Amino acid sequence: MTDIAESPGAATRRPVDRGAHRRRKRLLFLLPLAVMLPIAGMFWLSLGRNPSLVPSPLIGKPVPAFSLPPCRAARSVCRRAT
């Protein structure tokens, strides 16, 4: 068995810094909170606002004419399921 001092990389090894490991774990814990708290705050503030006060350019204008093909696939699926 070889000691750490006798191993080839012993001179370049650094001692384990447990404080850095704890700081990294704390950062990984606090980072999602730091991201989510401002988002949650914006949602919380928007709960008290009146959505009808948002101006819309489409209010009072007619709906454009359009036509859709009939959806026959949905009926055949319903018939097979029953």
mmCIF file of the N, C-alpha and C atoms, coordinates in Angstrom:
data_MODEL
# 
_entry.id   MODEL 
# 
loop_
_atom_site.group_PDB 
_atom_site.id 
_atom_site.type_symbol 
_atom_site.label_atom_id 
_atom_site.label_alt_id 
_atom_site.label_comp_id 
_atom_site.label_asym_id 
_atom_site.label_entity_id 
_atom_site.label_seq_id 
_atom_site.pdbx_PDB_ins_code 
_atom_site.Cartn_x 
_atom_site.Cartn_y 
_atom_site.Cartn_z 
_atom_site.occupancy 
_atom_site.B_iso_or_equiv 
_atom_site.pdbx_formal_charge 
_atom_site.auth_seq_id 
_atom_site.auth_comp_id 
_atom_site.auth_asym_id 
_atom_site.auth_atom_id 
_atom_site.pdbx_PDB_model_num 
ATOM 1   N N  . MET A 1 1  ? 0.843   -1.178 0.000   1.00 0.00 ? 1  MET A N  1 
ATOM 2   C CA . MET A 1 1  ? 0.000   0.000  0.000   1.00 0.00 ? 1  MET A CA 1 
ATOM 3   C C  . MET A 1 1  ? 0.886   1.239  0.000   1.00 0.00 ? 1  MET A C  1 
ATOM 4   N N  . THR A 1 2  ? 0.555   2.207  -0.827  1.00 0.00 ? 2  THR A N  1 
ATOM 5   C CA . THR A 1 2  ? 1.372   3.414  -0.896  1.00 0.00 ? 2  THR A CA 1 
ATOM 6   C C  . THR A 1 2  ? 0.698   4.538  -0.145  1.00 0.00 ? 2  THR A C  1 
ATOM 7   N N  . ASP A 1 3  ? 1.492   5.374  0.449   1.00 0.00 ? 3  ASP A N  1 
ATOM 8   C CA . ASP A 1 3  ? 0.961   6.566  1.118   1.00 0.00 ? 3  ASP A CA 1 
ATOM 9   C C  . ASP A 1 3  ? 0.667   7.634  0.079   1.00 0.00 ? 3  ASP A C  1 
ATOM 10  N N  . ILE A 1 4  ? -0.097  8.601  0.458   1.00 0.00 ? 4  ILE A N  1 
ATOM 11  C CA . ILE A 1 4  ? -0.422  9.694  -0.452  1.00 0.00 ? 4  ILE A CA 1 
ATOM 12  C C  . ILE A 1 4  ? 0.846   10.456 -0.817  1.00 0.00 ? 4  ILE A C  1 
ATOM 13  N N  . ALA A 1 5  ? 1.748   10.620 0.112   1.00 0.00 ? 5  ALA A N  1 
ATOM 14  C CA . ALA A 1 5  ? 2.979   11.361 -0.139  1.00 0.00 ? 5  ALA A CA 1 
ATOM 15  C C  . ALA A 1 5  ? 3.856   10.650 -1.161  1.00 0.00 ? 5  ALA A C  1 
ATOM 16  N N  . GLU A 1 6  ? 3.766   9.306  -1.248  1.00 0.00 ? 6  GLU A N  1 
ATOM 17  C CA . GLU A 1 6  ? 4.604   8.549  -2.174  1.00 0.00 ? 6  GLU A CA 1 
ATOM 18  C C  . GLU A 1 6  ? 3.977   8.418  -3.558  1.00 0.00 ? 6  GLU A C  1 
ATOM 19  N N  . SER A 1 7  ? 2.718   8.712  -3.704  1.00 0.00 ? 7  SER A N  1 
ATOM 20  C CA . SER A 1 7  ? 2.068   8.558  -4.994  1.00 0.00 ? 7  SER A CA 1 
ATOM 21  C C  . SER A 1 7  ? 2.557   9.650  -5.956  1.00 0.00 ? 7  SER A C  1 
ATOM 22  N N  . PRO A 1 8  ? 2.514   9.401  -7.270  1.00 0.00 ? 8  PRO A N  1 
ATOM 23  C CA . PRO A 1 8  ? 3.069   10.357 -8.230  1.00 0.00 ? 8  PRO A CA 1 
ATOM 24  C C  . PRO A 1 8  ? 2.401   11.726 -8.213  1.00 0.00 ? 8  PRO A C  1 
ATOM 25  N N  . GLY A 1 9  ? 1.142   11.809 -7.975  1.00 0.00 ? 9  GLY A N  1 
ATOM 26  C CA . GLY A 1 9  ? 0.452   13.097 -8.008  1.00 0.00 ? 9  GLY A CA 1 
ATOM 27  C C  . GLY A 1 9  ? 0.318   13.749 -6.652  1.00 0.00 ? 9  GLY A C  1 
ATOM 28  N N  . ALA A 1 10 ? 1.023   13.275 -5.648  1.00 0.00 ? 10 ALA A N  1 
ATOM 29  C CA . ALA A 1 10 ? 0.860   13.779 -4.285  1.00 0.00 ? 10 ALA A CA 1 
ATOM 30  C C  . ALA A 1 10 ? 1.267   15.237 -4.161  1.00 0.00 ? 10 ALA A C  1 
ATOM 31  N N  . ALA A 1 11 ? 2.256   15.670 -4.903  1.00 0.00 ? 11 ALA A N  1 
ATOM 32  C CA . ALA A 1 11 ? 2.735   17.044 -4.771  1.00 0.00 ? 11 ALA A CA 1 
ATOM 33  C C  . ALA A 1 11 ? 1.729   18.044 -5.338  1.00 0.00 ? 11 ALA A C  1 
ATOM 34  N N  . THR A 1 12 ? 0.915   17.612 -6.313  1.00 0.00 ? 12 THR A N  1 
ATOM 35  C CA . THR A 1 12 ? -0.026  18.546 -6.945  1.00 0.00 ? 12 THR A CA 1 
ATOM 36  C C  . THR A 1 12 ? -1.423  18.484 -6.343  1.00 0.00 ? 12 THR A C  1 
ATOM 37  N N  . ARG A 1 13 ? -1.675  17.541 -5.473  1.00 0.00 ? 13 ARG A N  1 
ATOM 38  C CA . ARG A 1 13 ? -3.006  17.435 -4.878  1.00 0.00 ? 13 ARG A CA 1 
ATOM 39  C C  . ARG A 1 13 ? -3.244  18.541 -3.875  1.00 0.00 ? 13 ARG A C  1 
ATOM 40  N N  . ARG A 1 14 ? -4.482  19.015 -3.870  1.00 0.00 ? 14 ARG A N  1 
ATOM 41  C CA . ARG A 1 14 ? -4.872  20.028 -2.899  1.00 0.00 ? 14 ARG A CA 1 
ATOM 42  C C  . ARG A 1 14 ? -5.720  19.373 -1.832  1.00 0.00 ? 14 ARG A C  1 
ATOM 43  N N  . PRO A 1 15 ? -5.695  19.905 -0.641  1.00 0.00 ? 15 PRO A N  1 
ATOM 44  C CA . PRO A 1 15 ? -6.589  19.361 0.389   1.00 0.00 ? 15 PRO A CA 1 
ATOM 45  C C  . PRO A 1 15 ? -8.043  19.662 0.028   1.00 0.00 ? 15 PRO A C  1 
ATOM 46  N N  . VAL A 1 16 ? -8.926  18.814 0.460   1.00 0.00 ? 16 VAL A N  1 
ATOM 47  C CA . VAL A 1 16 ? -10.346 18.973 0.158   1.00 0.00 ? 16 VAL A CA 1 
ATOM 48  C C  . VAL A 1 16 ? -10.890 20.145 0.957   1.00 0.00 ? 16 VAL A C  1 
ATOM 49  N N  . ASP A 1 17 ? -11.505 21.090 0.254   1.00 0.00 ? 17 ASP A N  1 
ATOM 50  C CA . ASP A 1 17 ? -12.088 22.266 0.902   1.00 0.00 ? 17 ASP A CA 1 
ATOM 51  C C  . ASP A 1 17 ? -13.565 21.991 1.136   1.00 0.00 ? 17 ASP A C  1 
ATOM 52  N N  . ARG A 1 18 ? -13.894 21.620 2.350   1.00 0.00 ? 18 ARG A N  1 
ATOM 53  C CA . ARG A 1 18 ? -15.277 21.297 2.668   1.00 0.00 ? 18 ARG A CA 1 
ATOM 54  C C  . ARG A 1 18 ? -16.169 22.537 2.645   1.00 0.00 ? 18 ARG A C  1 
ATOM 55  N N  . GLY A 1 19 ? -15.612 23.702 2.890   1.00 0.00 ? 19 GLY A N  1 
ATOM 56  C CA . GLY A 1 19 ? -16.388 24.935 2.847   1.00 0.00 ? 19 GLY A CA 1 
ATOM 57  C C  . GLY A 1 19 ? -16.890 25.238 1.446   1.00 0.00 ? 19 GLY A C  1 
ATOM 58  N N  . ALA A 1 20 ? -16.049 24.970 0.444   1.00 0.00 ? 20 ALA A N  1 
ATOM 59  C CA . ALA A 1 20 ? -16.460 25.203 -0.942  1.00 0.00 ? 20 ALA A CA 1 
ATOM 60  C C  . ALA A 1 20 ? -17.573 24.243 -1.330  1.00 0.00 ? 20 ALA A C  1 
ATOM 61  N N  . HIS A 1 21 ? -17.504 23.028 -0.850  1.00 0.00 ? 21 HIS A N  1 
ATOM 62  C CA . HIS A 1 21 ? -18.553 22.045 -1.151  1.00 0.00 ? 21 HIS A CA 1 
ATOM 63  C C  . HIS A 1 21 ? -19.874 22.491 -0.536  1.00 0.00 ? 21 HIS A C  1 
ATOM 64  N N  . ARG A 1 22 ? -19.829 22.990 0.675   1.00 0.00 ? 22 ARG A N  1 
ATOM 65  C CA . ARG A 1 22 ? -21.048 23.470 1.339   1.00 0.00 ? 22 ARG A CA 1 
ATOM 66  C C  . ARG A 1 22 ? -21.617 24.690 0.625   1.00 0.00 ? 22 ARG A C  1 
ATOM 67  N N  . ARG A 1 23 ? -20.742 25.609 0.177   1.00 0.00 ? 23 ARG A N  1 
ATOM 68  C CA . ARG A 1 23 ? -21.209 26.792 -0.539  1.00 0.00 ? 23 ARG A CA 1 
ATOM 69  C C  . ARG A 1 23 ? -21.868 26.396 -1.859  1.00 0.00 ? 23 ARG A C  1 
ATOM 70  N N  . ARG A 1 24 ? -21.297 25.409 -2.544  1.00 0.00 ? 24 ARG A N  1 
ATOM 71  C CA . ARG A 1 24 ? -21.864 24.950 -3.812  1.00 0.00 ? 24 ARG A CA 1 
ATOM 72  C C  . ARG A 1 24 ? -23.231 24.312 -3.582  1.00 0.00 ? 24 ARG A C  1 
ATOM 73  N N  . LYS A 1 25 ? -23.357 23.503 -2.533  1.00 0.00 ? 25 LYS A N  1 
ATOM 74  C CA . LYS A 1 25 ? -24.651 22.886 -2.233  1.00 0.00 ? 25 LYS A CA 1 
ATOM 75  C C  . LYS A 1 25 ? -25.681 23.947 -1.855  1.00 0.00 ? 25 LYS A C  1 
ATOM 76  N N  . ARG A 1 26 ? -25.268 24.963 -1.110  1.00 0.00 ? 26 ARG A N  1 
ATOM 77  C CA . ARG A 1 26 ? -26.183 26.033 -0.727  1.00 0.00 ? 26 ARG A CA 1 
ATOM 78  C C  . ARG A 1 26 ? -26.610 26.827 -1.960  1.00 0.00 ? 26 ARG A C  1 
ATOM 79  N N  . LEU A 1 27 ? -25.671 27.074 -2.879  1.00 0.00 ? 27 LEU A N  1 
ATOM 80  C CA . LEU A 1 27 ? -26.001 27.785 -4.108  1.00 0.00 ? 27 LEU A CA 1 
ATOM 81  C C  . LEU A 1 27 ? -26.987 26.981 -4.946  1.00 0.00 ? 27 LEU A C  1 
ATOM 82  N N  . LEU A 1 28 ? -26.784 25.685 -5.053  1.00 0.00 ? 28 LEU A N  1 
ATOM 83  C CA . LEU A 1 28 ? -27.696 24.842 -5.820  1.00 0.00 ? 28 LEU A CA 1 
ATOM 84  C C  . LEU A 1 28 ? -29.078 24.794 -5.172  1.00 0.00 ? 28 LEU A C  1 
ATOM 85  N N  . PHE A 1 29 ? -29.147 25.003 -3.884  1.00 0.00 ? 29 PHE A N  1 
ATOM 86  C CA . PHE A 1 29 ? -30.430 25.042 -3.195  1.00 0.00 ? 29 PHE A CA 1 
ATOM 87  C C  . PHE A 1 29 ? -31.107 26.395 -3.379  1.00 0.00 ? 29 PHE A C  1 
ATOM 88  N N  . LEU A 1 30 ? -30.334 27.478 -3.315  1.00 0.00 ? 30 LEU A N  1 
ATOM 89  C CA . LEU A 1 30 ? -30.908 28.818 -3.349  1.00 0.00 ? 30 LEU A CA 1 
ATOM 90  C C  . LEU A 1 30 ? -31.157 29.334 -4.770  1.00 0.00 ? 30 LEU A C  1 
ATOM 91  N N  . LEU A 1 31 ? -30.465 28.808 -5.746  1.00 0.00 ? 31 LEU A N  1 
ATOM 92  C CA . LEU A 1 31 ? -30.624 29.289 -7.123  1.00 0.00 ? 31 LEU A CA 1 
ATOM 93  C C  . LEU A 1 31 ? -32.047 29.110 -7.650  1.00 0.00 ? 31 LEU A C  1 
ATOM 94  N N  . PRO A 1 32 ? -32.682 27.946 -7.500  1.00 0.00 ? 32 PRO A N  1 
ATOM 95  C CA . PRO A 1 32 ? -34.082 27.847 -7.954  1.00 0.00 ? 32 PRO A CA 1 
ATOM 96  C C  . PRO A 1 32 ? -35.015 28.791 -7.196  1.00 0.00 ? 32 PRO A C  1 
ATOM 97  N N  . LEU A 1 33 ? -34.757 28.993 -5.920  1.00 0.00 ? 33 LEU A N  1 
ATOM 98  C CA . LEU A 1 33 ? -35.583 29.934 -5.159  1.00 0.00 ? 33 LEU A CA 1 
ATOM 99  C C  . LEU A 1 33 ? -35.401 31.355 -5.680  1.00 0.00 ? 33 LEU A C  1 
ATOM 100 N N  . ALA A 1 34 ? -34.165 31.726 -6.003  1.00 0.00 ? 34 ALA A N  1 
ATOM 101 C CA . ALA A 1 34 ? -33.894 33.068 -6.504  1.00 0.00 ? 34 ALA A CA 1 
ATOM 102 C C  . ALA A 1 34 ? -34.552 33.294 -7.860  1.00 0.00 ? 34 ALA A C  1 
ATOM 103 N N  . VAL A 1 35 ? -34.753 32.248 -8.623  1.00 0.00 ? 35 VAL A N  1 
ATOM 104 C CA . VAL A 1 35 ? -35.406 32.379 -9.920  1.00 0.00 ? 35 VAL A CA 1 
ATOM 105 C C  . VAL A 1 35 ? -36.925 32.396 -9.754  1.00 0.00 ? 35 VAL A C  1 
ATOM 106 N N  . MET A 1 36 ? -37.452 31.533 -8.893  1.00 0.00 ? 36 MET A N  1 
ATOM 107 C CA . MET A 1 36 ? -38.899 31.380 -8.781  1.00 0.00 ? 36 MET A CA 1 
ATOM 108 C C  . MET A 1 36 ? -39.570 32.486 -7.967  1.00 0.00 ? 36 MET A C  1 
ATOM 109 N N  . LEU A 1 37 ? -38.895 33.035 -6.981  1.00 0.00 ? 37 LEU A N  1 
ATOM 110 C CA . LEU A 1 37 ? -39.534 34.068 -6.154  1.00 0.00 ? 37 LEU A CA 1 
ATOM 111 C C  . LEU A 1 37 ? -39.913 35.319 -6.949  1.00 0.00 ? 37 LEU A C  1 
ATOM 112 N N  . PRO A 1 38 ? -39.065 35.859 -7.817  1.00 0.00 ? 38 PRO A N  1 
ATOM 113 C CA . PRO A 1 38 ? -39.523 37.016 -8.612  1.00 0.00 ? 38 PRO A CA 1 
ATOM 114 C C  . PRO A 1 38 ? -40.679 36.667 -9.560  1.00 0.00 ? 38 PRO A C  1 
ATOM 115 N N  . ILE A 1 39 ? -40.655 35.480 -10.129 1.00 0.00 ? 39 ILE A N  1 
ATOM 116 C CA . ILE A 1 39 ? -41.753 35.070 -11.014 1.00 0.00 ? 39 ILE A CA 1 
ATOM 117 C C  . ILE A 1 39 ? -43.049 34.960 -10.216 1.00 0.00 ? 39 ILE A C  1 
ATOM 118 N N  . ALA A 1 40 ? -42.976 34.336 -9.050  1.00 0.00 ? 40 ALA A N  1 
ATOM 119 C CA . ALA A 1 40 ? -44.163 34.215 -8.198  1.00 0.00 ? 40 ALA A CA 1 
ATOM 120 C C  . ALA A 1 40 ? -44.650 35.599 -7.760  1.00 0.00 ? 40 ALA A C  1 
ATOM 121 N N  . GLY A 1 41 ? -43.726 36.520 -7.497  1.00 0.00 ? 41 GLY A N  1 
ATOM 122 C CA . GLY A 1 41 ? -44.108 37.884 -7.119  1.00 0.00 ? 41 GLY A CA 1 
ATOM 123 C C  . GLY A 1 41 ? -44.836 38.601 -8.241  1.00 0.00 ? 41 GLY A C  1 
ATOM 124 N N  . MET A 1 42 ? -44.378 38.421 -9.470  1.00 0.00 ? 42 MET A N  1 
ATOM 125 C CA . MET A 1 42 ? -45.068 39.049 -10.605 1.00 0.00 ? 42 MET A CA 1 
ATOM 126 C C  . MET A 1 42 ? -46.470 38.481 -10.772 1.00 0.00 ? 42 MET A C  1 
ATOM 127 N N  . PHE A 1 43 ? -46.617 37.162 -10.623 1.00 0.00 ? 43 PHE A N  1 
ATOM 128 C CA . PHE A 1 43 ? -47.948 36.568 -10.706 1.00 0.00 ? 43 PHE A CA 1 
ATOM 129 C C  . PHE A 1 43 ? -48.844 37.076 -9.576  1.00 0.00 ? 43 PHE A C  1 
ATOM 130 N N  . TRP A 1 44 ? -48.298 37.183 -8.384  1.00 0.00 ? 44 TRP A N  1 
ATOM 131 C CA . TRP A 1 44 ? -49.076 37.652 -7.238  1.00 0.00 ? 44 TRP A CA 1 
ATOM 132 C C  . TRP A 1 44 ? -49.562 39.088 -7.461  1.00 0.00 ? 44 TRP A C  1 
ATOM 133 N N  . LEU A 1 45 ? -48.691 39.929 -7.983  1.00 0.00 ? 45 LEU A N  1 
ATOM 134 C CA . LEU A 1 45 ? -49.093 41.320 -8.231  1.00 0.00 ? 45 LEU A CA 1 
ATOM 135 C C  . LEU A 1 45 ? -50.136 41.418 -9.339  1.00 0.00 ? 45 LEU A C  1 
ATOM 136 N N  . SER A 1 46 ? -50.071 40.533 -10.311 1.00 0.00 ? 46 SER A N  1 
ATOM 137 C CA . SER A 1 46 ? -51.030 40.602 -11.418 1.00 0.00 ? 46 SER A CA 1 
ATOM 138 C C  . SER A 1 46 ? -52.403 40.059 -11.032 1.00 0.00 ? 46 SER A C  1 
ATOM 139 N N  . LEU A 1 47 ? -52.519 39.379 -9.903  1.00 0.00 ? 47 LEU A N  1 
ATOM 140 C CA . LEU A 1 47 ? -53.823 38.875 -9.475  1.00 0.00 ? 47 LEU A CA 1 
ATOM 141 C C  . LEU A 1 47 ? -54.794 40.003 -9.137  1.00 0.00 ? 47 LEU A C  1 
ATOM 142 N N  . GLY A 1 48 ? -54.288 41.119 -8.666  1.00 0.00 ? 48 GLY A N  1 
ATOM 143 C CA . GLY A 1 48 ? -55.146 42.222 -8.258  1.00 0.00 ? 48 GLY A CA 1 
ATOM 144 C C  . GLY A 1 48 ? -55.537 43.155 -9.394  1.00 0.00 ? 48 GLY A C  1 
ATOM 145 N N  . ARG A 1 49 ? -55.023 42.930 -10.587 1.00 0.00 ? 49 ARG A N  1 
ATOM 146 C CA . ARG A 1 49 ? -55.325 43.820 -11.708 1.00 0.00 ? 49 ARG A CA 1 
ATOM 147 C C  . ARG A 1 49 ? -56.587 43.402 -12.432 1.00 0.00 ? 49 ARG A C  1 
ATOM 148 N N  . ASN A 1 50 ? -57.233 44.362 -13.044 1.00 0.00 ? 50 ASN A N  1 
ATOM 149 C CA . ASN A 1 50 ? -58.465 44.124 -13.783 1.00 0.00 ? 50 ASN A CA 1 
ATOM 150 C C  . ASN A 1 50 ? -58.108 43.802 -15.242 1.00 0.00 ? 50 ASN A C  1 
ATOM 151 N N  . PRO A 1 51 ? -58.370 42.581 -15.718 1.00 0.00 ? 51 PRO A N  1 
ATOM 152 C CA . PRO A 1 51 ? -57.993 42.236 -17.088 1.00 0.00 ? 51 PRO A CA 1 
ATOM 153 C C  . PRO A 1 51 ? -58.803 42.964 -18.146 1.00 0.00 ? 51 PRO A C  1 
ATOM 154 N N  . SER A 1 52 ? -59.940 43.526 -17.784 1.00 0.00 ? 52 SER A N  1 
ATOM 155 C CA . SER A 1 52 ? -60.739 44.246 -18.780 1.00 0.00 ? 52 SER A CA 1 
ATOM 156 C C  . SER A 1 52 ? -60.125 45.599 -19.129 1.00 0.00 ? 52 SER A C  1 
ATOM 157 N N  . LEU A 1 53 ? -59.150 46.052 -18.356 1.00 0.00 ? 53 LEU A N  1 
ATOM 158 C CA . LEU A 1 53 ? -58.489 47.318 -18.645 1.00 0.00 ? 53 LEU A CA 1 
ATOM 159 C C  . LEU A 1 53 ? -57.403 47.187 -19.706 1.00 0.00 ? 53 LEU A C  1 
ATOM 160 N N  . VAL A 1 54 ? -57.094 45.969 -20.118 1.00 0.00 ? 54 VAL A N  1 
ATOM 161 C CA . VAL A 1 54 ? -56.083 45.755 -21.147 1.00 0.00 ? 54 VAL A CA 1 
ATOM 162 C C  . VAL A 1 54 ? -56.675 46.150 -22.492 1.00 0.00 ? 54 VAL A C  1 
ATOM 163 N N  . PRO A 1 55 ? -56.067 47.093 -23.187 1.00 0.00 ? 55 PRO A N  1 
ATOM 164 C CA . PRO A 1 55 ? -56.624 47.516 -24.473 1.00 0.00 ? 55 PRO A CA 1 
ATOM 165 C C  . PRO A 1 55 ? -56.442 46.425 -25.531 1.00 0.00 ? 55 PRO A C  1 
ATOM 166 N N  . SER A 1 56 ? -57.467 46.223 -26.322 1.00 0.00 ? 56 SER A N  1 
ATOM 167 C CA . SER A 1 56 ? -57.407 45.232 -27.387 1.00 0.00 ? 56 SER A CA 1 
ATOM 168 C C  . SER A 1 56 ? -57.786 45.883 -28.711 1.00 0.00 ? 56 SER A C  1 
ATOM 169 N N  . PRO A 1 57 ? -56.995 45.683 -29.750 1.00 0.00 ? 57 PRO A N  1 
ATOM 170 C CA . PRO A 1 57 ? -57.323 46.291 -31.040 1.00 0.00 ? 57 PRO A CA 1 
ATOM 171 C C  . PRO A 1 57 ? -58.474 45.589 -31.753 1.00 0.00 ? 57 PRO A C  1 
ATOM 172 N N  . LEU A 1 58 ? -58.913 44.427 -31.280 1.00 0.00 ? 58 LEU A N  1 
ATOM 173 C CA . LEU A 1 58 ? -59.959 43.672 -31.966 1.00 0.00 ? 58 LEU A CA 1 
ATOM 174 C C  . LEU A 1 58 ? -61.362 43.950 -31.444 1.00 0.00 ? 58 LEU A C  1 
ATOM 175 N N  . ILE A 1 59 ? -61.485 44.656 -30.332 1.00 0.00 ? 59 ILE A N  1 
ATOM 176 C CA . ILE A 1 59 ? -62.801 44.932 -29.762 1.00 0.00 ? 59 ILE A CA 1 
ATOM 177 C C  . ILE A 1 59 ? -63.563 45.886 -30.681 1.00 0.00 ? 59 ILE A C  1 
ATOM 178 N N  . GLY A 1 60 ? -64.792 45.519 -31.014 1.00 0.00 ? 60 GLY A N  1 
ATOM 179 C CA . GLY A 1 60 ? -65.639 46.354 -31.839 1.00 0.00 ? 60 GLY A CA 1 
ATOM 180 C C  . GLY A 1 60 ? -65.457 46.139 -33.333 1.00 0.00 ? 60 GLY A C  1 
ATOM 181 N N  . LYS A 1 61 ? -64.584 45.234 -33.739 1.00 0.00 ? 61 LYS A N  1 
ATOM 182 C CA . LYS A 1 61 ? -64.389 44.962 -35.166 1.00 0.00 ? 61 LYS A CA 1 
ATOM 183 C C  . LYS A 1 61 ? -65.067 43.649 -35.530 1.00 0.00 ? 61 LYS A C  1 
ATOM 184 N N  . PRO A 1 62 ? -65.540 43.508 -36.771 1.00 0.00 ? 62 PRO A N  1 
ATOM 185 C CA . PRO A 1 62 ? -66.203 42.267 -37.172 1.00 0.00 ? 62 PRO A CA 1 
ATOM 186 C C  . PRO A 1 62 ? -65.208 41.118 -37.308 1.00 0.00 ? 62 PRO A C  1 
ATOM 187 N N  . VAL A 1 63 ? -65.739 39.933 -37.129 1.00 0.00 ? 63 VAL A N  1 
ATOM 188 C CA . VAL A 1 63 ? -64.928 38.727 -37.269 1.00 0.00 ? 63 VAL A CA 1 
ATOM 189 C C  . VAL A 1 63 ? -64.711 38.463 -38.754 1.00 0.00 ? 63 VAL A C  1 
ATOM 190 N N  . PRO A 1 64 ? -63.491 38.148 -39.188 1.00 0.00 ? 64 PRO A N  1 
ATOM 191 C CA . PRO A 1 64 ? -63.258 37.862 -40.597 1.00 0.00 ? 64 PRO A CA 1 
ATOM 192 C C  . PRO A 1 64 ? -63.984 36.590 -41.031 1.00 0.00 ? 64 PRO A C  1 
ATOM 193 N N  . ALA A 1 65 ? -64.414 36.567 -42.297 1.00 0.00 ? 65 ALA A N  1 
ATOM 194 C CA . ALA A 1 65 ? -65.120 35.396 -42.819 1.00 0.00 ? 65 ALA A CA 1 
ATOM 195 C C  . ALA A 1 65 ? -64.142 34.250 -43.030 1.00 0.00 ? 65 ALA A C  1 
ATOM 196 N N  . PHE A 1 66 ? -64.559 33.057 -42.650 1.00 0.00 ? 66 PHE A N  1 
ATOM 197 C CA . PHE A 1 66 ? -63.739 31.870 -42.859 1.00 0.00 ? 66 PHE A CA 1 
ATOM 198 C C  . PHE A 1 66 ? -64.661 30.660 -42.926 1.00 0.00 ? 66 PHE A C  1 
ATOM 199 N N  . SER A 1 67 ? -64.141 29.578 -43.471 1.00 0.00 ? 67 SER A N  1 
ATOM 200 C CA . SER A 1 67 ? -64.923 28.343 -43.525 1.00 0.00 ? 67 SER A CA 1 
ATOM 201 C C  . SER A 1 67 ? -64.005 27.179 -43.165 1.00 0.00 ? 67 SER A C  1 
ATOM 202 N N  . LEU A 1 68 ? -64.570 26.244 -42.453 1.00 0.00 ? 68 LEU A N  1 
ATOM 203 C CA . LEU A 1 68 ? -63.818 25.061 -42.034 1.00 0.00 ? 68 LEU A CA 1 
ATOM 204 C C  . LEU A 1 68 ? -64.456 23.814 -42.641 1.00 0.00 ? 68 LEU A C  1 
ATOM 205 N N  . PRO A 1 69 ? -63.656 22.845 -43.036 1.00 0.00 ? 69 PRO A N  1 
ATOM 206 C CA . PRO A 1 69 ? -64.239 21.599 -43.523 1.00 0.00 ? 69 PRO A CA 1 
ATOM 207 C C  . PRO A 1 69 ? -64.862 20.828 -42.357 1.00 0.00 ? 69 PRO A C  1 
ATOM 208 N N  . PRO A 1 70 ? -65.879 20.034 -42.616 1.00 0.00 ? 70 PRO A N  1 
ATOM 209 C CA . PRO A 1 70 ? -66.485 19.268 -41.522 1.00 0.00 ? 70 PRO A CA 1 
ATOM 210 C C  . PRO A 1 70 ? -65.499 18.248 -40.982 1.00 0.00 ? 70 PRO A C  1 
ATOM 211 N N  . CYS A 1 71 ? -65.624 18.000 -39.728 1.00 0.00 ? 71 CYS A N  1 
ATOM 212 C CA . CYS A 1 71 ? -64.726 17.058 -39.055 1.00 0.00 ? 71 CYS A CA 1 
ATOM 213 C C  . CYS A 1 71 ? -65.406 15.693 -39.000 1.00 0.00 ? 71 CYS A C  1 
ATOM 214 N N  . ARG A 1 72 ? -65.186 14.894 -40.005 1.00 0.00 ? 72 ARG A N  1 
ATOM 215 C CA . ARG A 1 72 ? -65.802 13.568 -40.067 1.00 0.00 ? 72 ARG A CA 1 
ATOM 216 C C  . ARG A 1 72 ? -65.010 12.536 -39.289 1.00 0.00 ? 72 ARG A C  1 
ATOM 217 N N  . ALA A 1 73 ? -63.738 12.752 -39.123 1.00 0.00 ? 73 ALA A N  1 
ATOM 218 C CA . ALA A 1 73 ? -62.896 11.776 -38.423 1.00 0.00 ? 73 ALA A CA 1 
ATOM 219 C C  . ALA A 1 73 ? -63.329 11.637 -36.962 1.00 0.00 ? 73 ALA A C  1 
ATOM 220 N N  . ALA A 1 74 ? -63.727 12.720 -36.334 1.00 0.00 ? 74 ALA A N  1 
ATOM 221 C CA . ALA A 1 74 ? -64.130 12.666 -34.931 1.00 0.00 ? 74 ALA A CA 1 
ATOM 222 C C  . ALA A 1 74 ? -65.405 11.835 -34.765 1.00 0.00 ? 74 ALA A C  1 
ATOM 223 N N  . ARG A 1 75 ? -66.332 11.937 -35.717 1.00 0.00 ? 75 ARG A N  1 
ATOM 224 C CA . ARG A 1 75 ? -67.568 11.164 -35.610 1.00 0.00 ? 75 ARG A CA 1 
ATOM 225 C C  . ARG A 1 75 ? -67.302 9.673  -35.765 1.00 0.00 ? 75 ARG A C  1 
ATOM 226 N N  . SER A 1 76 ? -66.433 9.298  -36.701 1.00 0.00 ? 76 SER A N  1 
ATOM 227 C CA . SER A 1 76 ? -66.156 7.877  -36.903 1.00 0.00 ? 76 SER A CA 1 
ATOM 228 C C  . SER A 1 76 ? -65.415 7.292  -35.712 1.00 0.00 ? 76 SER A C  1 
ATOM 229 N N  . VAL A 1 77 ? -64.587 8.063  -35.071 1.00 0.00 ? 77 VAL A N  1 
ATOM 230 C CA . VAL A 1 77 ? -63.885 7.579  -33.885 1.00 0.00 ? 77 VAL A CA 1 
ATOM 231 C C  . VAL A 1 77 ? -64.891 7.363  -32.757 1.00 0.00 ? 77 VAL A C  1 
ATOM 232 N N  . CYS A 1 78 ? -65.855 8.278  -32.636 1.00 0.00 ? 78 CYS A N  1 
ATOM 233 C CA . CYS A 1 78 ? -66.867 8.142  -31.581 1.00 0.00 ? 78 CYS A CA 1 
ATOM 234 C C  . CYS A 1 78 ? -67.762 6.925  -31.841 1.00 0.00 ? 78 CYS A C  1 
ATOM 235 N N  . ARG A 1 79 ? -68.074 6.659  -33.084 1.00 0.00 ? 79 ARG A N  1 
ATOM 236 C CA . ARG A 1 79 ? -68.912 5.505  -33.398 1.00 0.00 ? 79 ARG A CA 1 
ATOM 237 C C  . ARG A 1 79 ? -68.223 4.190  -33.066 1.00 0.00 ? 79 ARG A C  1 
ATOM 238 N N  . ARG A 1 80 ? -66.914 4.123  -33.353 1.00 0.00 ? 80 ARG A N  1 
ATOM 239 C CA . ARG A 1 80 ? -66.179 2.894  -33.048 1.00 0.00 ? 80 ARG A CA 1 
ATOM 240 C C  . ARG A 1 80 ? -66.015 2.686  -31.540 1.00 0.00 ? 80 ARG A C  1 
ATOM 241 N N  . ALA A 1 81 ? -65.929 3.758  -30.786 1.00 0.00 ? 81 ALA A N  1 
ATOM 242 C CA . ALA A 1 81 ? -65.695 3.616  -29.357 1.00 0.00 ? 81 ALA A CA 1 
ATOM 243 C C  . ALA A 1 81 ? -66.959 3.164  -28.638 1.00 0.00 ? 81 ALA A C  1 
ATOM 244 N N  . THR A 1 82 ? -68.136 3.442  -29.189 1.00 0.00 ? 82 THR A N  1 
ATOM 245 C CA . THR A 1 82 ? -69.370 3.083  -28.476 1.00 0.00 ? 82 THR A CA 1 
ATOM 246 C C  . THR A 1 82 ? -69.883 1.730  -28.864 1.00 0.00 ? 82 THR A C  1 
# 
